[in-house]
Amino acid sequence: MRLSRTHASIFLRRTGSGSEALLLFHGWGMTGASWRPLAERLPRDWQMLMPDLRGFGQSAKPTRGYHINNYLADAVRLVQRFHLRRITVVGHSFGGTGALYLAARLPRLVSRAIVLSTIPGADSATVDPQVKAHFARIQAMSMRLGDQQLPTLLYRLWRKSLISPPDPELDAAQREAADGASRHAVLATLRTILTTDVTPWLRRIHVPTLVVRGARDPLLGDGRDGLDPIPGAVRVRLAAAGHYPQLEAPDQLAHYIERFLTNP
């Protein structure tokens, strides 16, 4: 399904039709297809909206408009399009930063928040400096490469961050995402990561929040994730996961999410 009532046309995968509605934001360089292993393990009567965020996958890749507020506006239009009163927002990494920002800015729309392998933006002083250095290196490499070499870099970065080989379907989906990457969108979204800091908003999140982190995350390692200011956040550490819990430990992750969403 493609939504075109926005300034950036958004491609959307949607499953289920129940009253429990989840809006899922994927990580940098990925697409909504990355949620498939998790979606298959959650209750079938839950409604799940899995967009390709602007700049990624089959969604539009405008020459400008990659500020976190642009992503916020896209999310609001998705919620309005399906006449949803309240949602659980789920985000991974880059998408998790946006999920937390949405929960803080628009609590009337968000009932709960779940974030995986997330920081409040690489510009936050509360995050391990090595995380920002990592994205700065990716930015430098991306700027040096031409359009033909960039997809190879994106795919290799993804594979290098996995602690175990993905299944063939996921691997093919990520290759497709990398092949469809636009250089200006890659650089714009990297700039967003490097200049974003939602730390001042974290204390304004007053909905139940689940923070999930892989014990073997090669990006965050044992460093600070900067999410301690979220009031009352529940933390889960998955021993079998790295930076991609939804791909590497989907059964465990689904268990914790279902328990979080069904317990009062």
N, C-alpha and C positions, 0 to 999 in steps of 0.2 A: 504494500500500500504506500502511495506517495501523497504527502500533504503539501499543497502548493499555495496555501493561503498566507504563507510567511514570506519574509524577505529572502529567506533561503529555503528552497524546497527540501523537505525532510523525508527520507525514506524510512518506513516503519515496518517492523515485524510485530504482529499482534496475535496473541493466543489467549484462549479462555474468554469468559464473559461474566464471571461472578462479581460479587460486590467487593471482594478483596482485590484492590488494584495496585499493581506495582509498576513504577516507571523506572527503567534500568538504563543507566548511562555507562557506556563502555569506556575502556581506557584508551590512552593515546596510541594512534596507529592501528587501532582495531575497528571493529564494526559491531552492530547489534547481534550478528551471528555468533559472537563469542559467548553469548549467554545460553546457547542451546543446551550444553550439558547440565547446567543448573535448572533451566526451565523444565527439562524433561523429568526432573526429580521432585519438583514442587507440585502441590495439589492441582489437579487439572481444572478445578473450578475457580482458580485464581486467575484474574485477568492480568496479563503481562504485556506492557508496551516496551518494545526494544528498538529505539530509533538508531539509525546511523547519525551520529552527531554531525553538525555542519563541518565541512572540511574533510569528512571521512566517508569511505564506502560509496554508496549510491546517492548520498545526499549532495546537495549543491556545495560547491567550493568557491564562494565569492572571493573577489580580490581583497575585500576588507570585511570587517565585522566579526572578529574573533575574540572580543573582550568577553569576560565572564558574564557580563550583563546581556550579551547577545544570546548566550546559551540559556540564561535564565528566561529570556523572552520566548525562546523556542519551546522550552519546557511548559511554560504557561499556556501557550497556544495549543500544545498537544493535549493538555488537561482539559482545556475549554472545548476542543474539537470533539472529545468523547464524553462531554458533560459529566465529568467526574468531580464529585464534591471534595473528596479527600483521597490522598494517595500515600503509599509507602514509597519513598524514593531510595533507590539502590544505586550505588556508584562504585566503579573500580578505578583506582589510581587517579588519572586525570579526571575521569567522570565522577569520582568520589569527591573531589574538591568542589565540583559544581553541585553535587547532591547536598553537601553540607551548607553551601551558600544558599541554595534554594530553601532548605529547612529553616535557616536563620532569617532570611528575608521575607518569606511568605508562609508563616506558620498556619495560616488559615487553610492552606492547600495540603500541607504535609502532616500526616498523622504520626509517622515514624520514619527513621532514617537508618540505612544500613550501608556501611562503607567498607571496602576491601582494599588493603594495601595503599592507603590514602595518606596524603599530607595536606596541609592547608595552603599549598602552593610553594614552589621552590624559592620564592623570595622571602619566606618566613624565617625570622631569626631563630625560631624554636625548632627548626628542622636541622638534622645533621648536614653540615656544609657539603659533604661529599655527594649528597643527592643533587644539589644545584650544580656542582661541578660535573656530574654525570650528564645532565641535560645540556649543559654548556658545551661539552665535548660533542654530543650528538648534533647540536646546532652548528658547530664549526665544521663537522664532517658533511652535513647536509648542504651547507653553503658552498663547499668545494666541489660537490658532485653535480653532474648534469642530470637532465630528466631521465636518461636511460639507465644511469647507474643507481639512482635513488631507490627504486623498488627493491633492488638487491640488498642495499643497506638496511632498509626497514624490515625486510623479512629476516635477515641474519640477526638483527638486534632482538627481534621477538624470539627466535629459536634459542638464542644465547641465554635469554632470561628464563627459559623453561627448565625445570629440574628433571623432567622426563619427556620423551617424545610424545607429541600430540597424536590423536587418532587421525587417519587420513582425511576425513571430512573436514575437520577443523584446520588441518594443515592446508588443504586446498582453499578453504575460505580465507585464511590469512594471506596466502599467496595472491589471491584475487584482490584483497584489500590493498596489499603493497603495490601490485601492478597498476591499480587505479589511483594511486596517490598523485596529488598535484604538488609540485615543488613549492608554489607560493602558499598553499594551505599548510604544508608541513612546516615551513619556516614561520608562518603566522601562529600556528598552534604552539610551536616550541617557544616562541616569544611570549605567548600567553602564560605558559607554564613558568617561565623564568621571571616574569614580572608580577605574578599573582600572589597575594597573601590575604587569605580570609581569616587570619588569626583573630582580628578584632571582632569578628562576627560569631566566633565559636561559643562564647558565653551566652549568646542570645538564642541558642538552640535549646528549646524547652520541651522537645518531644522525645520519646524514648529513642535512644540511639545505640546501635550495635556496631562496634568497631572490630573488624576481623583482620588478622595479620598472619601471614605465613611465617613459620619459624625458620624457614630456609630462604627467605626473600633475599635475592642477590642485590637488589637495589637499596632497600631499607636496612638490611642487615640487622644488627642489634642497636642501631642508632635511634635517635629520637624521631617520632613521627609528628610531634607538635599538636596532638589532639587531646591532651590532658585537660584543657579548659572546658571541654564539652561537659555540661553538668550531668552527673549520673550516668555517663556512658558505660555500657556493658562491653567488656573486652573479651575477645576469644582469640586464642593463638592456635593455629592448626599445624601440628607437627609434620604432616605430610605435604605441606604446601610451600611454594615459593612466592613469587610475585603474582601468580595467577591462581588463586584458590578456586575460582569457578571452573577452571580447566584441570587443575591438578588434584583437587580433593572435593569434587562436586557432591559426593554422598555426605561427607562430613558437613560441608557448608550448608546443604539443603536441610540437614537435621537441625543445625543451630538456627537457621532462618525460620523454619517452621515453628520451632519451639519459641523463638522470640516473638513471632507474630500471633501465635495462638494463646500464649499465656497472658493473663491479665496483668 
